[in-house]
Amino acid sequence: MVTLRPYQTDGIKKIFEAWNPQLLNHKNVLFQMPTGTGKTTVFSEIVRKATIKNKKVLIVVHRIELVEQIADRLVHFGVDAGIISAKQKANPNCDVQVATIQTLSRREYPPADIVIIDECHHSKATTYKTLWKIYPEARFLGVTATPTRINGDGFDDLFEILIPLGKLSFFFDKGYLARIKHLVGCIPDLSRVKQRMRDYDIEMLRNVMLDNSIMANLIDSYNKFAKGKKTIVFAVDVEHSKEIVQRYLNAGVAAAHIDATTPKNERAETLSKFKSGEILVLSNVDIVSEGFDVPDCEAVQLARPTKSLVLYLQQVGRCMRPAAGKDYGLVLDNAGLWLEHGLSYIDRDWSLQATKKSKKENHTPRKVVAKDEEGFLHEINRPVETIGLELTELTVELERLLAFESFLRIAISSEHKLTSAVYRYKDFLISKSVEMSDVEESYCRKRLFKHGYKNAERFLYHIRNEIKTEIADKAKGVK
């Protein structure tokens, strides 16, 4: 029997409460769970509970790999499922059926009291919408990490309520997900790449990303920041992916390619070698963006620019699963996706309603600051200044430290004593009635040490106390 995590149990309770005719009585529920928090586990437990009450359940997915994965997972919950998929023998006697939407739409629909749509951000397609007509009395559950569409359309025409499981920061803080380090590689020039179906034209995009300098930067980024780490690369198309693999092989790195046309046995063998570590770099085209679970995957390399927030977050999610000895997931952004969508690990507010964007909207992310390898802050004035640096959210604390950096630059350029920067920072904090935090004291100490000031620890101890005293006096009205 599978042991559920507390948040999974709580999520299941909320779903049943939403369905309950005596409570909220919503027939159509959309449930949002961050990538890696166990959505298959959640709806498998819902299926188990439903079968106890002799309910018939239909689970709909968009890829054959997900069908097999879900059917295998249901076994752990004591549930036998029939499969409705091409080249699979049907078992209509099972109360639970797992189907690809493509095959289901060409066959006789099985009876269902509950319809579960996995990765339901795809549910706006006509083949999915038909399900509501086929099963007008059924309870629907849509599950996804990213309830958003590239065209900004909402989901309020299909679902009555959105239940978000929780903010990403909660799962990071509790250790359910691995924290992310977001490092910037090259920033490709996409100004001449046209758009088709609201995303970049694949052929034009491939030509840009095959540029020799960009391809070289992929290898350089890996060798500098992720060498020896198990890494998934997301490529533009098959030609691009195979070229990436060849570059890695030429550099002496064990690498392989898979895509939707890779034979099933070959794909399974490649994935097995990646999981075992025999292959370090796995380059793919849209095959491991969703429903792919390798907890010890340590890094992802983004080599495909996209307008799709869904694709971006699904790709990054591959390295967010915690594993023994894994301190963090590493994102090597060689596609400039942070400029398009912001940092991948920020908390986002999801909605059922449409989120239309203005064509003139500035996509340059705000509240982002860069850190070098030593952890020192760099203000971002131009995107190219971030290349080779780690990006992080600009908290109020870090924003204050950027002020300290400016005081330090002035002191160094004017050949003043380094302590003058600290005195200016002291006045700055007092003016805001903010005491110096442990993080700020530690940061200032490291910066002063870096520039040769040996007594930084004792000096900052006294400065911190002076700040505390002066703020207290200020509050009492003491001059």
C-alpha positions, -999 to 999 in steps of 0.1 A, spaced: 0 0 0 12 35 -8 17 59 20 4 94 12 21 126 22 0 150 44 -5 175 15 -17 147 -8 -42 136 17 -54 172 22 -57 177 -16 -78 145 -20 -101 157 8 -106 191 -10 -114 173 -43 -141 151 -27 -155 181 -8 -157 200 -41 -175 171 -57 -198 164 -28 -235 174 -36 -241 183 1 -211 206 2 -198 225 -29 -214 203 -55 -190 211 -83 -190 185 -111 -159 198 -128 -127 203 -107 -93 214 -118 -65 204 -94 -31 221 -97 0 204 -82 36 216 -88 57 192 -109 72 165 -88 47 166 -59 29 133 -69 -2 140 -90 -4 104 -102 -3 93 -66 -32 116 -58 -56 106 -85 -46 69 -81 -58 71 -45 -90 88 -57 -95 59 -82 -90 34 -54 -116 51 -32 -140 53 -62 -137 15 -70 -145 6 -34 -179 23 -40 -182 4 -74 -177 36 -94 -164 33 -130 -134 56 -138 -119 67 -171 -84 83 -170 -74 102 -202 -39 111 -212 -23 125 -244 7 101 -247 11 63 -247 40 66 -222 17 81 -197 -9 53 -202 17 26 -193 30 47 -164 -4 53 -148 -15 17 -153 16 5 -135 11 30 -107 -25 19 -102 -13 -17 -94 4 -3 -63 -31 9 -52 -46 -25 -58 -64 -14 -89 -64 -33 -122 -69 -11 -152 -78 -18 -188 -59 1 -215 -74 19 -245 -44 26 -267 -32 17 -302 -17 -18 -304 -29 -26 -269 -54 -54 -262 -85 -39 -246 -101 -53 -214 -135 -38 -212 -144 -57 -181 -122 -35 -159 -140 -8 -140 -110 15 -145 -98 24 -180 -67 43 -189 -69 58 -225 -50 80 -248 -73 107 -261 -63 98 -297 -74 61 -295 -104 69 -273 -119 92 -299 -118 64 -325 -134 37 -303 -165 31 -282 -164 52 -251 -165 30 -219 -190 38 -191 -176 63 -165 -189 79 -133 -156 98 -129 -134 111 -157 -98 121 -148 -78 141 -173 -41 140 -168 -20 171 -179 -54 188 -184 -38 220 -198 -44 201 -231 -81 198 -224 -90 228 -246 -86 206 -277 -118 195 -294 -112 158 -287 -111 165 -250 -141 188 -250 -162 160 -265 -158 141 -232 -182 165 -214 -208 157 -241 -203 120 -238 -204 120 -200 -228 147 -189 -235 131 -155 -199 123 -146 -176 140 -121 -146 155 -139 -111 160 -124 -84 178 -144 -49 176 -130 -19 197 -141 11 215 -128 5 244 -152 -32 255 -157 -24 280 -185 -24 281 -223 0 297 -246 -28 318 -261 -39 330 -227 -73 312 -228 -89 303 -195 -104 270 -183 -136 284 -168 -156 270 -197 -147 235 -187 -141 236 -149 -160 253 -121 -133 254 -95 -95 255 -93 -79 239 -63 -42 248 -61 -23 224 -39 2 250 -26 30 274 -35 63 261 -47 81 278 -18 62 255 6 75 224 -11 110 237 -12 109 247 24 96 213 35 121 194 14 94 178 -9 111 195 -39 148 203 -46 156 240 -47 167 254 -80 198 272 -91 192 291 -124 223 298 -144 224 319 -176 242 306 -206 241 324 -240 211 346 -249 202 338 -285 190 366 -308 154 357 -317 145 390 -332 142 376 -367 125 344 -358 88 345 -368 60 329 -348 36 301 -359 7 290 -337 18 315 -311 52 299 -306 85 302 -325 87 289 -360 106 256 -355 127 257 -387 138 293 -381 144 286 -345 166 255 -353 188 276 -376 194 301 -349 201 275 -322 225 256 -345 248 286 -346 283 274 -338 288 298 -309 255 288 -293 263 251 -297 297 256 -282 282 274 -253 260 244 -245 291 223 -239 310 251 -222 281 257 -198 279 220 -189 316 216 -184 317 247 -162 286 242 -140 273 207 -144 302 184 -153 295 149 -143 259 156 -135 230 137 -149 215 162 -173 185 164 -196 187 187 -226 156 201 -243 162 207 -280 143 224 -308 138 194 -331 154 161 -340 182 176 -362 191 200 -334 190 173 -307 212 149 -326 237 176 -333 238 185 -296 245 148 -288 273 147 -313 289 178 -298 288 162 -264 302 129 -277 330 149 -294 337 165 -260 340 130 -243 306 132 -226 284 101 -227 252 114 -244 222 100 -263 191 113 -281 154 102 -280 123 116 -296 87 104 -303 99 83 -333 126 64 -314 115 27 -313 100 18 -280 127 -8 -270 155 16 -280 139 44 -260 134 22 -229 171 11 -231 183 47 -235 162 58 -205 175 29 -185 211 38 -192 204 74 -183 188 64 -150 218 42 -142 243 69 -150 258 51 -180 246 80 -201 251 114 -185 234 137 -210 200 129 -225 189 152 -253 153 149 -264 125 166 -283 92 168 -263 95 133 -249 105 139 -213 88 172 -207 58 155 -190 54 124 -169 91 116 -168 104 107 -133 142 105 -127 146 119 -91 184 119 -93 184 140 -125 206 169 -113 204 194 -142 184 204 -172 198 224 -201 173 246 -219 183 248 -256 148 255 -270 134 290 -267 96 289 -264 67 312 -258 50 284 -237 52 289 -200 38 253 -196 67 238 -216 92 259 -197 80 249 -163 75 212 -172 111 211 -185 126 227 -154 105 203 -133 126 173 -144 154 183 -120 132 194 -91 126 160 -76 147 154 -44 171 126 -42 198 114 -18 230 135 -21 212 161 -43 214 196 -28 196 214 -56 185 211 -92 205 230 -117 190 249 -147 214 258 -175 194 284 -194 209 285 -229 177 297 -245 170 330 -227 138 316 -212 142 336 -180 137 367 -201 105 353 -216 90 339 -184 109 349 -154 125 325 -129 111 290 -130 109 285 -92 89 317 -82 54 313 -67 27 319 -93 -9 327 -89 -30 304 -111 -66 311 -123 -94 296 -143 -99 328 -161 -81 339 -193 -48 357 -190 -45 377 -222 -12 394 -228 -6 427 -246 16 425 -277 35 454 -263 40 438 -229 76 439 -217 87 403 -209 118 414 -192 115 398 -157 115 421 -127 128 415 -92 157 394 -104 193 398 -93 225 379 -105 251 362 -83 286 352 -93 304 320 -83 314 335 -50 278 346 -42 284 383 -47 255 403 -61 254 420 -95 226 444 -105 211 436 -139 210 465 -163 212 445 -195 204 408 -201 239 400 -215 254 410 -181 238 378 -166 257 354 -188 276 329 -166 258 341 -135 231 326 -113 198 343 -111 178 347 -79 147 366 -68 154 401 -56 141 401 -21 139 433 1 171 421 18 190 416 -14 178 449 -27 194 466 4 226 447 -3 226 461 -38 228 495 -22 258 483 -2 274 472 -34 269 506 -49 285 522 -18 314 498 -20 320 506 -57 321 543 -48 346 537 -20 369 516 -43 367 539 -73 373 570 -51 401 552 -32 383 558 1 386 534 30 364 504 27 348 512 60 332 543 44 309 520 25 298 504 57 292 537 74 270 548 44 252 515 46 247 521 83 231 555 76 210 539 48 196 512 72 189 537 100 170 559 75 147 530 68 146 519 105 158 485 95 183 465 115 212 447 99 202 410 94 225 380 98 225 376 60 235 412 55 263 411 81 277 379 66 276 393 31 293 426 41 319 407 60 327 385 30 329 415 7 353 433 30 375 402 34 376 399 -3 391 434 -6 416 427 22 400 442 53 410 417 80 391 432 110 357 430 92 341 407 117 347 428 148 340 460 129 306 448 116 297 435 151 300 470 165 283 486 135 253 463 138 250 471 175 252 509 167 224 505 141 202 487 166 208 514 193 202 543 170 170 528 156 157 522 192 166 558 201 149 571 169 118 552 179 118 568 213 124 603 199 160 606 213 181 629 193 
